[in-house]
Amino acid sequence: MSSEFQRLYTGRLWSVLAWDQLTEFWQRIDPAAGWYLVASGLDADVPKPVEPAEAATVAAFIARIDRLLRDEHRESYCGIV
C-alpha cells in the first residue's frame, strides 16, 4: 500500500535551470500548503515523513536549501529538479 507521501514523491518533477527561476520558484511556494520535506542524498535509512511539515519548518527549509545551493553550486546556472 502506497502512502500519500510516496504518491506525491513519485509524481511529476520540474527543473529549475537558471538562478532567477529559482528565486521566482521560492516565491511561489506556500509554506502552509502541506509540504512533505525530504533532503535527497541522505542515507536511505532516514525515515520518510508521515505528515506534512508546519509552515515555519518549510520556510526555514527553503532558506537553508537556497543558501546551500547558492553557496555550493558556483556555476552560472542552477540546474536542479
C-alpha positions in Angstrom: 0.0 0.0 0.0 1.3 3.4 -1.0 1.5 6.3 1.4 0.3 9.8 0.4 4.0 10.9 0.6 5.0 8.1 -1.8 2.2 9.0 -4.2 3.3 12.7 -4.3 7.0 11.9 -4.4 6.7 9.7 -7.5 4.7 12.3 -9.3 5.8 14.8 -12.0 9.1 16.6 -11.5 10.1 20.0 -12.9 13.5 21.5 -13.3 14.8 25.0 -12.5 17.7 25.9 -14.8 18.5 29.5 -14.0 19.1 31.3 -10.7 16.4 33.8 -11.4 14.0 30.9 -12.0 14.9 29.5 -8.5 14.2 32.9 -6.9 10.8 33.0 -8.7 10.1 29.4 -7.7 10.7 30.1 -4.0 8.2 33.0 -4.2 5.5 30.7 -5.5 5.8 28.2 -2.7 3.1 28.4 0.0 4.8 27.2 3.2 1.4 26.3 4.7 0.4 24.1 1.7 1.2 20.8 3.4 4.7 20.0 2.1 6.5 16.7 2.9 10.2 17.6 3.3 13.0 15.2 2.3 16.6 16.2 1.5 17.7 13.9 -1.2 21.1 12.3 -1.0 20.6 11.3 2.6 21.1 7.8 3.9 18.3 5.5 2.7 17.6 4.5 6.3 16.4 8.0 7.1 12.6 7.7 7.8 10.3 9.3 5.2 7.9 11.9 6.6 4.4 10.6 7.6 2.9 14.1 7.9 3.4 17.4 6.2 5.7 19.9 7.8 4.5 23.1 9.6 4.7 26.4 7.7 7.6 27.7 9.8 9.6 24.5 9.2 9.0 24.7 5.4 10.1 28.4 5.3 13.3 27.5 7.3 14.0 24.5 5.0 13.6 26.7 1.9 16.0 29.3 3.3 18.6 26.6 4.2 18.3 24.9 0.8 18.6 28.2 -1.1 21.7 29.1 0.9 23.2 25.7 0.3 22.6 25.7 -3.5 23.9 29.2 -3.9 27.0 28.6 -1.7 28.0 25.2 -3.1 26.9 25.3 -6.7 29.1 28.1 -8.1 28.0 27.9 -11.7 26.3 30.4 -13.9 23.3 28.0 -14.0 21.2 26.5 -11.2 20.1 23.1 -12.8 18.0 21.5 -10.0 15.0 19.2 -10.2 
